[in-house]
Amino acid sequence: MIDIPVYNSSGSQVETLAVDEAKLGGHIRAQLLKQAYVRGHANRRQGSAATKGRGAKSGSTRKLYRQKGTGNARRGPLRTNIMRGGGVAFGKKPKSWRQDMPTKMRRLANRNAVLAKVVDFDGKPLENCELKIVDSLSHDAPSTKQFASLLDALKIDRNCLVAIADTRDAAARSARNIEGVSVSRIDQLNVFDVLNHRYLLVEKAAFTNYIESVSNGRNKAAPANVPAAVVDSDVEAEAKAEVEAQEGGD
């Protein structure tokens, strides 16, 4: 169990929240996080870059002049890549950069990214915990000034991801106008967003529900008291079996 401090709106610690690290993957899985991060980055690529080759350029395909007897260098059509205004040689074409990843590995990586905000690679709590939990994020009305003062009280001096239950409430509308602050639903946390922000700010009630949700059958956490290599192999084996089952069904 790890104890995460809980703060109030004034930045004072009021209590600690005990979290079972096994529900978040047990330890930091650097290779899994790297694979999931690269996948998330690749899947955001539009892949629409395109250039025109010599076949796509408009113009005649006639040879400019005869091969021999003019004294000039050999010259083909006007649309070749060596001519000004001609086509591009080996130009870019639209393609998909999308990468796939087994569901169980993806969910484990999402949980493990949250754990990386709390502990280091040795499993020891970070001296400056990057997961900031507050007892309440309720606002009577949207107020950017009030939310900015909360960030100052929590000593959040870098970019921050605010994960809340409802992105339509007053707290979300208060945070979305601050530079370097992003807002996301806590049930949609992913590796790319979590690791792209230095701090993760959550409300205690929402974070407690998140921890409980990853313990159910769909978001089953890694087993406790099991060596890391065994857990990793089990996850890969289950993911491979799931893919094979889907292919067999098709």
C-alpha positions in Angstrom: 0.0 0.0 0.0 1.1 3.5 -0.8 -0.1 6.6 1.0 -0.9 9.6 -1.2 -1.5 13.0 0.4 -4.8 14.7 0.0 -5.0 18.5 0.0 -7.6 21.1 0.4 -8.2 24.1 -1.7 -5.6 26.1 0.4 -2.9 23.6 -0.4 -2.7 22.1 3.1 -2.6 18.4 3.6 -5.7 17.2 5.3 -5.3 13.4 5.1 -3.7 10.5 3.2 -5.3 8.1 0.8 -4.1 4.5 0.9 -3.9 2.9 -2.5 -2.9 -0.7 -3.4 -0.2 -0.3 -6.0 -1.1 -3.8 -7.3 -4.2 -2.3 -8.8 -2.1 0.0 -10.8 0.3 -2.6 -12.1 2.5 -3.2 -9.0 5.6 -1.6 -10.3 6.5 0.7 -13.2 6.7 -1.2 -16.5 8.9 1.0 -18.6 8.8 -1.2 -21.7 5.0 -1.4 -21.7 4.7 2.4 -21.1 7.1 3.1 -24.0 5.1 0.8 -26.3 1.8 2.3 -25.4 3.1 5.9 -25.6 4.6 5.3 -29.1 1.3 3.7 -30.1 -0.7 6.7 -28.9 1.6 9.1 -30.6 1.4 7.2 -33.9 -2.4 6.9 -33.8 -2.6 10.7 -33.6 -0.8 11.1 -36.9 -3.1 12.1 -39.7 -1.1 10.4 -42.4 -2.5 12.7 -45.2 0.8 14.1 -46.5 0.8 13.7 -50.3 2.9 14.9 -53.2 2.4 14.6 -56.9 4.6 12.3 -58.9 5.4 12.8 -62.6 2.2 10.8 -63.5 0.0 13.1 -61.4 1.3 16.4 -62.8 -0.6 18.0 -65.6 1.1 18.5 -69.0 2.1 16.6 -72.1 4.1 13.4 -72.0 5.8 14.3 -75.3 9.6 14.3 -75.4 10.8 17.9 -75.6 13.1 17.3 -78.5 14.8 14.5 -80.3 17.4 12.4 -78.5 20.4 13.2 -80.7 21.6 15.9 -83.0 20.5 19.1 -81.1 23.7 19.5 -79.1 21.6 19.7 -75.9 21.6 17.3 -73.0 19.1 14.4 -73.3 15.7 15.5 -72.2 12.5 13.6 -71.7 9.0 14.9 -70.9 8.3 18.2 -69.1 6.9 16.5 -66.1 10.1 14.6 -64.9 11.3 15.3 -61.4 14.5 17.1 -62.7 12.4 19.8 -64.4 11.1 22.9 -62.7 7.5 22.3 -61.9 7.8 18.6 -62.6 6.7 15.7 -60.4 8.4 14.7 -57.1 10.6 11.6 -57.1 9.7 9.1 -54.3 7.2 11.6 -52.9 5.0 11.1 -49.8 1.8 9.3 -50.2 -1.2 9.0 -47.8 -0.7 6.1 -45.4 -1.9 4.9 -42.0 0.5 5.0 -39.1 -2.0 3.3 -36.8 -0.6 0.7 -34.4 -2.7 -1.9 -32.5 -2.2 -3.2 -29.0 -4.1 -5.9 -27.1 -6.8 -4.6 -24.8 -5.4 -6.0 -21.6 -2.0 -4.6 -22.2 -3.5 -1.2 -23.1 -5.6 -1.0 -19.9 -2.6 -2.1 -17.8 -0.5 0.6 -19.4 -3.1 3.3 -18.7 -3.2 2.3 -15.0 0.6 2.0 -14.8 1.0 5.6 -16.1 -0.9 6.8 -13.1 1.4 4.8 -10.8 4.4 6.4 -12.4 3.2 9.7 -11.0 3.5 8.4 -7.5 6.5 6.0 -7.3 9.9 5.7 -8.9 11.4 2.7 -10.7 12.4 1.2 -7.4 8.9 1.4 -6.1 9.7 4.1 -3.6 7.3 7.1 -3.3 8.5 10.2 -5.1 9.8 13.0 -3.0 7.6 15.4 -5.0 4.5 13.4 -5.8 3.2 14.4 -9.2 -0.3 13.0 -8.5 -2.2 15.8 -6.7 -5.4 14.8 -5.0 -7.8 17.4 -3.6 -10.7 16.8 -1.3 -13.1 18.8 -3.6 -13.0 20.5 -6.9 -16.5 21.9 -6.7 -17.1 25.4 -8.0 -20.3 27.4 -7.7 -19.6 29.1 -11.0 -16.8 28.9 -13.5 -13.8 31.0 -12.3 -10.4 30.8 -13.9 -8.9 33.0 -11.2 -10.1 30.6 -8.5 -8.7 27.6 -10.2 -5.4 29.3 -10.9 -5.1 30.1 -7.2 -5.7 26.4 -6.5 -2.8 25.4 -8.8 -0.5 27.9 -7.1 -1.5 26.6 -3.6 -0.6 23.0 -4.8 2.7 24.3 -6.2 1.8 23.1 -9.7 4.4 25.0 -11.8 4.4 22.8 -14.9 1.8 21.5 -17.3 -1.1 19.7 -15.6 -3.8 17.2 -16.6 -7.0 17.7 -14.7 -9.0 14.4 -14.5 -12.5 14.8 -13.3 -15.8 12.9 -13.5 -17.7 15.4 -15.7 -15.9 17.7 -18.1 -19.0 19.9 -18.3 -19.1 21.1 -14.7 -17.8 24.5 -13.4 -14.4 23.1 -12.4 -13.7 21.9 -15.9 -14.8 25.2 -17.5 -12.6 27.0 -14.9 -9.5 25.0 -15.9 -9.7 24.9 -19.6 -8.8 28.5 -20.1 -5.4 28.2 -18.3 -2.3 27.8 -20.4 -0.6 24.4 -19.9 -3.7 22.9 -18.3 -5.7 20.1 -20.0 -9.0 18.6 -18.9 -10.0 15.0 -19.3 -12.6 12.6 -17.9 -10.9 10.3 -15.4 -12.4 7.2 -16.9 -10.7 8.2 -20.2 -7.1 8.5 -18.8 -4.5 7.2 -21.2 -0.8 6.8 -21.3 -0.2 9.6 -23.9 -2.0 12.3 -22.0 -0.8 11.3 -18.5 2.9 11.1 -19.5 2.7 14.3 -21.6 1.9 16.3 -18.4 4.1 16.7 -15.4 1.2 16.7 -12.9 -2.1 14.9 -12.6 -4.8 16.6 -10.6 -7.8 14.6 -9.5 -10.6 14.9 -7.0 -10.6 12.4 -4.1 -14.0 11.0 -4.8 -13.4 10.6 -8.5 -10.0 8.9 -7.9 -11.5 6.5 -5.4 -14.1 5.5 -8.0 -11.4 5.1 -10.6 -9.4 2.7 -8.3 -12.5 0.7 -7.6 -13.4 0.5 -11.3 -10.0 -1.0 -12.3 -10.6 -3.8 -9.8 -13.7 -5.2 -11.5 -13.7 -7.9 -14.1 -13.3 -5.7 -17.1 -10.4 -3.6 -15.7 -8.8 -6.4 -13.8 -5.5 -5.4 -12.1 -2.3 -7.3 -12.0 -2.2 -10.0 -9.2 -0.4 -9.1 -6.1 2.6 -11.0 -4.6 3.6 -12.3 -8.1 7.1 -11.7 -9.6 7.1 -9.0 -12.3 8.3 -11.4 -15.0 5.5 -13.8 -14.3 2.9 -11.0 -14.4 4.3 -9.7 -17.7 4.3 -13.1 -19.3 0.7 -13.7 -18.1 -0.5 -10.5 -19.6 1.2 -11.2 -22.9 -0.2 -14.8 -22.9 -3.7 -13.6 -22.2 -3.5 -10.9 -24.8 -2.2 -13.3 -27.4 -4.9 -15.8 -26.6 -7.5 -13.1 -27.0 -6.2 -12.1 -30.4 -6.1 -15.7 -31.6 -9.7 -16.2 -30.4 -10.8 -13.2 -32.4 -9.0 -14.3 -35.5 -10.5 -17.8 -35.1 -14.0 -16.4 -34.8 -13.5 -14.4 -38.0 
